[in-house]
Amino acid sequence: MIYDTAADWTAAAQKRVLLFGMSGLGKTHLSQLLRDSGAWFHYSIDYRIGTRYMGERIADNAKREAMKVPFLRELLMTDSIYIGSNITFHNLSPVSTYLGKPGSPDKGGMEMTEYTRRQAQFREAEERALMDTGYFIERAEALYGYPHFICDTGGSICEWVDPEDMADPLLTELSRQCLMVWIEGSEAHTAELIRRFDKAPKPMSYRPDFLARVWAEYLSENNISEADVDPDAFIRFTYSKALAHRQPLYEAMAQNWGVSITADEAKAVNSEEAFNQLIAHALERKHQPT
């Protein structure tokens, strides 16, 4: 870790952290709070994915749909209109829409072969965006003069690493650049995340072996074929399994590569000073005997 002790963190003229954990537990809340303080550069991995690494794919997908409408097709063919995605820190839905959901096209789904192709594209994009962290640390200081840096990652970061491998290339690079901080949810938080997701299911990204397993389980348990799958029903089925699948990965990332704070602690932070104190406390806990 780039800060071994609470004293190291407190004395650091340049504070650099990377937040990870399930979406909805406080990563963006803390990132926005620190950005608003005026001294922190906020690097959003999902925003980088949507603008730099998948922007053309997202725009082309929208154009493909527009080309099915004769009126819009004519305008596009004559360069009379422009179609692009309006991704912001607060609106990353174009990325989710492009990822989509597998299942019956009549219910808004796509074939599993296309779904897995887009999943692979997202994995590549996320890995590249994560590896850009060091570049943005340098850019934030050299170009804008920000002394501090916070990286706001997506929930799927754990899907692309092996936290038990102390030579994992992605974790090695990220831990070299930032203090990695897991926002850990309780059982009550997990239940609330599942409730929210069940109300408004959103596309997610998974490692291939996990996706193949839950897809086979869903088809077998419901005795249906791919063409009969309700996309929202499938991703609801998958979500709670994904939470259970990711929990030990996050835990190992925090144990071997960083520190942890609770979602309640993150929610209670209301100032830069409070955040700095929380991270110092997390480092103290890290070195306490168990």
N, C-alpha and C positions, 0 to 999 in steps of 0.2 A: 504494500500500500504506500502511496506517496506521502501520507501522514501517518506516522506510527502511533502517535499519542495525541491526547487532547491538547497538550501544550504545543505540539507541532502545528496542529490545526489552528489554534488560536493565534499563534505568532505568524502564521503564513501571510505574506503580503499578497499572494495570489492564491485564492481558494478555488479549487476545481472539483466539482462533484458530478457524478452520473447517477441518476435515479432509475431504478428498475422495479418491476412488479406488475401485477395485474392492472389493467386500465380501470379507472374509477376509484383508486385508493389515495390519490393526492399528488401524483407526479406533476401534473400540469398546474395544479393549485400552487405548489411551492415554486415552480419555475416562473410562473407569472408574477408571484409576489416578489421574488428576487429581481426579476427583470424590471418591475415597476420601481424598485428601490433606486435604480439609476446606475448601479455599479456592477451589475451582472449581465453577461451576455447569455441569452437563452437560445440554445441549439436544440431544435425539435427534430428528432429522427424521422417522424412520420411526415413532417413538412418537407424535409430534404428528399425523402423518397418520392413524394408526390410531385415535387417541382423539378428535381434534377434527374432522377433515375427512372421514373415512370410517367413523367409528364406527357411525352409523345404518345405512349401507349394509351393513356387515359383519353387524350384528345382524339386519337384515331378511333377509339372505340365509340366515342360520341358521334364522330363523323360517320362511322359505319351505320349507326342507327338512323342518322339523319338522311343518309343516302337512300333509305328505303321509302322516304316520302318524296314523291315527284317534285313538289314545289321546292323543297329544300335542296334536293339533288341538283336541280337546275341552277340554283343560286350558288351552290358549292362549286359546281363545275365551271362556273364563270367567275370564280373568286369574288362573288358579290357579297358574301357573308363570311364571317370568321367564327369558328367554334373552338373554344378552349375551356379549360377548367379553372375555376376561381378558388383555388386552394388557399386557405389562410390558417393561422394557428388555431383559430376557433372553428373552422369548417374543413375537416379532412374527409368529408363524405365521398368526394370523387375517387379516392383511393379504395374505400370500401366497396363502392359501386362497381369499380373495375374488377376487384377480386371476385365479387359475386358469390353465388351459392350453388351447390350441385343439386340437380333434381330435374323435375319435369319443367320443360320450357313453358308449358301452358300456365305454370304457377310461378313464373319468374326465375326459374333455375337454368342451369346450363349443363351440358354433358360433362361427366367426370373427367374425361380426357382433357377438355378445355380448362376445367377448373384446376386440375393438377398442373397444367402448363402455366397458368397464371400464378399459382402458388409458388412455383419454381422461380418465376420472374420476380415475385415479391421477395423471396429469400435472398436472391442475388442483390436486389436493390437495398434491402435492409442491411446486409453485411457490408456493402460498399458505403452506405451512409454512416454506419457505425465506425468504419475505418477512417472516415473523414473527420472524426472528432479532433484529432491532433491538429489538422489543418485549420479547423475553425477556431481552436484555441489561439493559435498564432495569428489568425486573421482578426479575431475580435480585439486582440491587444494592439497589433500593428496598425490596423485601419481605423478602429474606433476608440482605442484607448481604454477598453474595459479591463479592469484588474482581475475580475472574477468571472467564472464560467460555470454554467449548469447545463448538463445534457439530459434532455427529457426523452427517454426511450419508449418504444412500443412494448406491449405486453409479450410479444413473441420473441424477444431477444434470447430467452432461455432455450428456444427451440433449435438454435443454430450453434450451440456451444456444448462442450463437455466440461462441466465445472470440476470434475474430479481429475481431469488431465491438467497438470500444472504447466504444461507446455501448450495449452490451447491457444492458437494464434490470435483469435479475436479477444479473448479475455486478457491475454498477456498485453496486447496493445492498449486496450481500454484501461486496464489497471495502471499502466505506465503513465497514462495521461490524466486520470481522474481518480478520486476516491469513489468507489462503487458503493451505493447505498440502496439497500432493499427496503421498500415500504411493505411491511408485512401486515396482512389482514387477519382478523380473527374469524372464528366460525360464524359469528354474527355478520361480519362483513361479507363473507362468502355467500351466506344466504341472501343478503341484500343484493349482491351482484347478480346472483342467479335470478332473483325476482325482477330486477331491472332488465336483464337480458331477455327473460321470457316475455316481458311486455313489449320490448322493441329489439328483436334479434338483429345482430349486425355481423357482417362477414369477419372472419378471423383468419390467421395463418398458422399452419401446423407443420411439424416435421413429417416427412412422407410416410414413415412407418406407422406413426400414430394415426394419421389420416386414413391409411389403408385399413388399419385394424378396426377403427370405429365405423367406417363405411361398411365393411363386411358384416360387422355385428348388427348394424341397423337394418341392412337388407335381410339378414337371416332372422332376426327377432320379429320383424314385421312381415316376413314372407312375401316380399315385393321385389320387383325389378327396378332398375335405375329409372326407367321412364315413369314409374309410379310414385317416386319420392317427392314428398312435399318439402321444398327447400328449407322453409322456416322450421318445420318439424325436425328435420335432420340437424340443423345447427343448434337448435335447442337441446336436442339429445346429446350433441357433442360438447356443449359448453361446460356442463358440470364435470364431465370426464376430463376436459382440458384443464380445468382448475386443479383437479386432483393430480393430473399428470405434471403440471407445472410447479406445484408447490415444492416438492423435494429438489427440483432443479434450482429454483430461486434460493432455497435454503442453503444448498451447497455453494452457490455463487457467493452468498453473503459470508458463509463460513470460511471459504478458501480464498476469496478475492476481495472482501470488503467488510462492511458493517451493516447493521439492520436497525430500523426504527419501526414503530408501529404506525398503522394508519391513523389511530387516534392521536398519536403524538404529532403526526404530520398535519392533521386537521387543525390542531390547536395552535400551530405556528401562525403568528400574525405580524411578524416583523423580521427584518434581516438579522437583528440581534438574537431573536428567539431561535431562528434557524441555526445560527452559528453555535449557540449554546446546546441545541439538540444534537448536532453532529459531534460536538466535544463530548457530550454525555454518551453517545453511541460508541465512541472510541474508548472511553473509560470502561464501558461494559464489556467491550471486546477483550480487554486484558484482565478482567476479573476472573478468578478461578471458579470453575464450575463444580 
